[in-house]
Amino acid sequence: MTTIAIVQARLGSTRFPNKVLSPILGQPMITLLLQRLALAKRIDQIVLATSDDPRNDQLAEHVLHLGYPVYRGSENDVLDRYYQAAKPYHPNAVARITGDCPLIDPQLVDAVITAFENSGADYLANTVPPTFPDGLDTEVFTFAALERASNEATQANQREHVTPYIRESGHFKIAGYAHAEDYSAERWTVDEPEDLAVVSRVFEHFHPRRAFTWREVMELRRNQPGLFADNQHLIRNEGATMGTGQKLWKRAKRIIPGGNMLLSKRAEMFLPEQWPAYFSRAKGCQVWDLDGREYIDMSIMGIGTNSLGYGHPEVDEAVIQAVQAGTMATFNCPEEVYLAERLVELHPWAEMVRFARTGGEANAIAVRIARAATGKDQVAICGYHGWHDWYLSANLGDDKGLDGHLLPGLEPKGVPRNLKGTVFPFEYNLYEELERIIDAHEIGVIKMEVARNQGPEDNFLHKVRQLATERGIVLIFDECTSGFRETFGGLHKKYGVEPDMALFGKALGNGYAITATIGRRAIMEAAQSTFISSTFWTERIGPTAALKTLEVMERLQSWEQITATGLTIRGRWQALADKHGLAITHWGLPALTGFTLNSPDALAYKTLITQEMLKKGYLAANSVYVCTEHTAEILDGYFDALDPVFELIKECDSGRDINGLLDGPICHAGFKRLN
């Protein structure tokens, strides 16, 4: 009986790139694996099967140099890669070994092959069920079974992982090879850097001997458990159930503090351990993850940046033309002048404009200009205004100072202590609180969101405007989020209150980075008395995208569309809650609508919604940032999918354990350090 071993390896691992060439005792890990596997007496030929991706050139060259044949095939269709690698050898059986198992034991491989021959099975493995340490996995199957699987398997999972069709289709005789004691909790594979540390210590312990057995490693584990401590928290075969995005998120958190650049997009804010995390493309209100799965975005739509939907063709075409013409030069781009004129036209009270690319920058620019104009340092704030020192300094005196301003738990670490007493938060609609702050301090600036979760009461905004005028205070409206949601411009236009300065971002460029600070000439010219300047505030893409976005918005009357859609969503949420006897509280602007279930388990229920809706092809929780692509048909499908989830929540409200329904941890509610 002819048996070949096919070693599956590539350098493009999502979780641990280049791992098979990682050095152990000065040699690539794949070298040690092949040296050990070559000692197996029941194997007639060893073949490396890797992909034809150019990233694997180094791996292929190295293994060929070692004297082993290499087959290069599809990156994703690993089943076909295996079949094509085996086909020229006309074997009776194929042993599958993965390249991340350098502690593979040749004696165990021989035992599994012998058991396969004696069993009469089409497939036999020492993982059915798993009783050996993870990292000794050996599967053996007939070439006929491999050929049939290659011809018949159609599902992506069946072709990506080689043997699922053989194991699960019911067409083949399956057998297992088990150990009397269950050691399956032991982890000797290399999927993560911690694994490499453990395996390296094992090889170092037995050096220079290479042919130590798995039983000797097990004895070492008993006698020196500290050598194996680094990877004990990792889960066996976790990668088989994780999507590419989940794997990349784990990798990202090793090299990027927090995992990414924006708290609101961290996977833990949605569905810890299950969220796809990364997108390959987006169009309309559809998003595709790194594995090609399509989702309808009934969530935060790029954190509210895409009110015209993802990839709007007119906006994208304008940007493409700008890119082709050149995005940066020694000269300035003329589009920034045209955009400034357009924004002043939409807000006649304003006369001058400064541009940046992010909301935090715009907020910092506005405060700098206003302080320069008034000559006063102290600022009264209401709402969320970014991450800069000036804003976080509100928590230097009281770490709960910003709890009512969107993100509880923000610590002012790294913010100079001498900024204490320069920023004073006040609550929305509490005019008397603002008045007390101004009476007690030399306030030069009032900076606030026009509205977020509630509208003004008792002429609140008008009173603030009058107070600022009477006291010579610069009034700034932060409309980075609210702008262009209910009016063609700022939300302040709806309430008939004119600030001295206003900020716009998010929806302004429909996904392209552009923010604007607009204001009265007498105040804005103070920008010339201080230093506010940045190279990439002069690139062409942002202003170009904004100009086209404004054009499309005006033609579609987009603010009316998204407001109407948001009100429809809010009404249907309420109808669904009433149907199932659930109490909910609504919040947010209609176009940024959200709800909270009135329950101590509200966060768990939010997690359950995300979990169950993700399975049905929706990105969803308890808020929707509406875009013009959220059609009636899209809403109907969304609410049909949401209905049974509300039914589940009602069961939990009536006594069912919510934890029994969750497949992982509860999502985070606000700022939290991620390890």
DAWO-V376976 format. One line per field, one symbol per residue. phi: phi as a letter, one per 30 degrees, with the letter a starting at -180 (. if undefined). burial: + if it has 9 or more other C-alpha atoms within 8 Angstrom, else -. Layout:
phi = ???
burial = ???
This chain:
phi = .cbcccccaacceddbeiddcddbhibeeddddddddddddcccacbdcbcddedcedddddddddjcdbccbddcddddedddddedchddbbccbcdcbdcecdddeddddddddddiddbbbccbddbcedkcdbcbbddddddddddcdbdeddcdcicedddcdicbdcbbbccdcccdddbbdbcbeddddddddddddcecdccdcddddddddddbdddcdecdddcdheddccddddddddddddbbeijacbedcdeddcaeibddibccabaibcbcddcidcbcdcbchihidcdcidhddddddddedddddjcbadddddddddddddddddbedcbbbbcbbbdddddddddddddddciccdbcbbjcbjcdeeddddcddbdcecddbibdidcddidedddeicbbdbddicdddddddddcbddcbcbaddabcacdbhheddddedddddcicdcccdcecddicbbdkcddddcibcdcbbbbahdechjcdabbccadeeddddedcbcbaaeddcdcdeddddedddddedddhedddddddddddeddedddddeciccbccajdedbdabbddadcedddeddeddddddcjbcabbabcdbddddedddeddddddeddddddddddckdddddcddaddddcadadcc
burial = --+++++++++-++++-+++++-+--++++++++-+++-+-+++-+++++++---+--++--++---++++++++-++++++++++----+++++++-++++++++--++-+++++----++++++++-++++++++++++++-+++-++--+----+++++-++++----+-+++++---+-+-++++++---++++++++++-+---+---+--+--++---+-++-++----------++++++++++++----+++--+--++++++++++++-++-+++++++++---++++++++--+++++++++--++-++--++---++----+-++-+++--++-----++++-++++++++++++++++++++-++++++++-+----+++++++--+-+++++-++++-+--+---+++++++++--++-+++-++---+++++++++++---+---++-+++-+++---+++++++++++++++++++++---+-+++++++++++++++++++++++-++-++---------++++++++++++++-+++--+++++++++++-++-+-+-+++-+-+-+-+++++++++++++---+++++++++++++--++++++++++++-+----+--++-+++-+++-++++-----+---+---+++--+----
